[in-house]
Amino acid sequence: MSQPVWFITGVSNGFGLILTLRALKAGHKVVGTLRNKSSRTDVVRQIESAGGQVIEMDMTESQESIQQKVKSVGRIDYLINNAGYAIFGCLEQLR
């Protein structure tokens, strides 16, 4: 059986990073995304040294750009949409 392929968004910290490292430790192939590789070189190094791949992808990019990046991965067995951001403030001020 071939190695399972994971595509995980938002691997810069927290759940995304932990899941990436666990899947790699289990011998799976992982492609993780983060917004800016140069701002998280420590994380990129950690994932790549464990055998993973990291690509830059911002969920606010055009659909075409995101589709091209996803297609470049090839087969994906597990998709984890973990990327996101939070906005804090009074409900009346958020738009």
N, C-alpha and C positions, 0 to 999 in steps of 0.2 A: 504494500500500500504506500502511496506517495505521502510526502510530508504535508500536513494541513497548512493552508496559507491564511493568515490573519491580516486584515486591513483595519487598523485602529486609528481613529482620529483623536487628536488632543492628547498626545503622549508626553507633553512637557513636564507634567507632574501628576500627583494624585493617582486616581484610579487607572487612567490611561497608561501611565508609566509602570505601575505595579503589574497590571495585566500583561503588558508587553514583555516585561522581564520574566514573568511566570511562564508565558507561552514559549519564549525562547529557551528557558531552562528545560522545558518539556520536550525540546527538540523540534518545535514547530517553526515554520518560516513566518516572520512578522515584518510588515511594512507599516510604519507609524508615520503620522503626520503631525506637524506643528507649524505655527505661523511663520516663525523666523528662526532658522537654524543657528544663525550667528549670535543670537541672544541667549541661546541655551546650549552652548557648545559642550558643557559638562554632560547634559542629558544625551545629546547626539553621540558623544564618545562612549558613554555607558551602554547605550543600545547597540551601537555598531560593534563594540568589543564583545558583546554577547552574541553577535551573529545576525543582528537585525538590520533593517534598512530604514532610513528616515528621509522623508521628502517634505518640502515646504508646501503647505496648502492652507489657504485661508477660506473659511466657509462663506465669506462674502465675495469671493472671486466669481467670475462669470460661470454659468453652468457649463459652457463649452470647455473652459479651462479645467474645471474639476473633472469633467468626463474624460478628457485626454489623460489626466494624471491617473485616474482610476483604471482606465483601459491599459495603460502602460504596465500595470502590475501583472496583468494576465488573470489567471484563475484566482478567485477569492472564495474561500470556504467559510470563513467567519468574518462578518462585518460588524464592527463595534463603533457606533457613532457617539463618541464621547465628547467631541469638541463643543465648546460653548463659552458664553461669557455672561456676566451678571451686571445688571444696572441697579444701583441702589438710589432710592429717593422717594419722595412722597408720590403717591399714585397720581395726584393731580398734575405733577410736573413731568411725568414720563409720557413720551409720545412716540 
